[in-house]
Amino acid sequence: MTTESPTQVQSFDWKHLFFSFEGRTRRSHFWIGWLVCFGLGVVLGWIPLLGFILSIALIWPNLAITVKRLHDMGHTGWLAAIPYAVGIVGAIVAAMMIGATAFMNMAALENEDPAAIIALIGPAIGLFGLIFLVGLGFLLWIGLTDSQPGDNRFGPNPKGF
């Protein structure tokens, strides 16, 4: 019969995973946290107003797991702002593109010309596709890149070596 001290047994700390921005987290824990947030987001998407408000609350846990994963890779947590910044700037540019195209082709849009409608939404759809690819690329980068070996400025290696 062996007895293990509390320091030898590592338990999965959900509170630290979802609410703390300090320390490091392993890839497997990142994916568990990401899947929990994604699943909650999908379920909350089916609830009209309350679901939207609670989905906004999921930004914090999503950022927490992302920052800790970046720390595990040896990077600053501020890199987590990249997909958000690209999304905000891209949405503003897409809105401006749609507005400018609608203003310049008002007569064609009033006549419901299909070419004018495609000219209106086509570039914006392409821009939203690009925004999606940046977010997906960022997710795969932090989710598939191995940890920085050993301790780093953000704490000890969560793998233990």
N, C-alpha and C positions, 0 to 999 in steps of 0.2 A: 504494500500500500504506500503510495507516494503522496506527499502533501506538497502543494505548490503555493508559494506565497502570492499575495494579490498582485505583486509587480510582475510575476511570471505569466499570469493569465490576462490576456487582453480581451476586454469585452468591447462590443460595438457600441459606441456612445452616440446615439441618435441626436441628442441635444447638441453636442459639440459639432456633429456633422452638418446639421441644418442651420445653426444659429450663431456659430463662432467663426470669425474670420482669421483666427490665429492658428498657427501650426500647419501641418501637412496632412494630406490624405492620399491613400493608395488609389490606384486606378480602379480596382474592384469596388471600393467604397464610393468613389466618384460616380461610377455607373449605377450603383444601387440608388444613391441619392438622386441622380438625374432621372432615373426611371420612376422613382416615387413622385418627384415633382411633375414629370411629364404625365403620369397617370392621373394625378390629382387635377392637373390642368385640363385634361380631356374630360374627366367627370364633371368638373366645375363649369366647363363650357356648355353643358346641357342645362344649367340652371340660369335663367335669364339675368337678373340684375345682381343678385347676391353672388352668383358664380363669377361675374366680372370683377366685383370688389375683392373676393377671395383670391382670384387669379392674380390680381395686382400684389396681394400679400405674398405670393409665391416667388416674387422677385428676390426677396431677402434670402431664403434658403438656396435658391439657384445661385445667387452671387456668392454665398458662403462656401458652397462646395466647389465652385469654380476658382475662387481665390485660393483656397487650400490646395487645390490640385496644381495651380500655377506655382504656389510655394514649393510643392513637392518637386516640381521640375526645376526649381532654382530661380524662378522669375518673379517679378513684382506682381502683386494682385491687381494693380491698375490696368494690366493688359485685358482684364475682364471687360473693360469699357469699350473695347474695339467693336464687338458685334452690335452693342447698343448704339454707339456713335454712328456706325455705318448705317444702321437701320433708321435712325432719326434723320440723318442728313439725306439718305436715299428717299425717304418718304416725303421730305420737304421738296426735294428736286423733282420727284414724280408728280407731286401736286402742282408745282409750277409748270411742268411740261404739259400736263393736262389742261391747266388754265390757259396757257399761252396758245395751245393748239385749238382749244374751244373758241378763244377770242378771235383768232385769225380765220377760222373756218365756220363762223357762226351761220352763214347762209346755207352752207352745205349740210350742217348738222340739223338745221330747221327742216330741210327737205329730206331728212333721214337717209342721206347718202351713205351706203355701207363703207365706201372708201374713206369717207371723212370720219366715220366712227372708228374704223381700224386705225386710222392715223392718230386719232385721239388717245386710244388706249394701248396701242401696240408698243410704243417705246416705254410706257410706264410698266407694262407687264414684263418687258425685258429687264428693266431696272429692278423690279421686285425679285425677279429670278436671280439677278446678280447679288442682291442683298441676301437672299436665301443661301446661295452658294458660299458667301463669306461666313455666314453663321454656321453652316454645316462644316466648312473647312476648319473653323476655329474649334468647334466641338470635337471633331475627329483628332485635331492636333493635341488638345489637352487630354482627350480620352484614350489615345493610343500611345503617346510618347512615354517612355519609361521614366521612372523617378531618377532624380539626381542621387548618385550613390553617396552613402555616408550622411553625416550631419551637414546641414547648411545653415544659413543665417536665420531660417524660419523654424528650425527645430531639428530634432532627431529624425532619422529615416523611419517612417512608419512600418517598414518591412522588418526592421530590427537589425539591418546590416548596411 
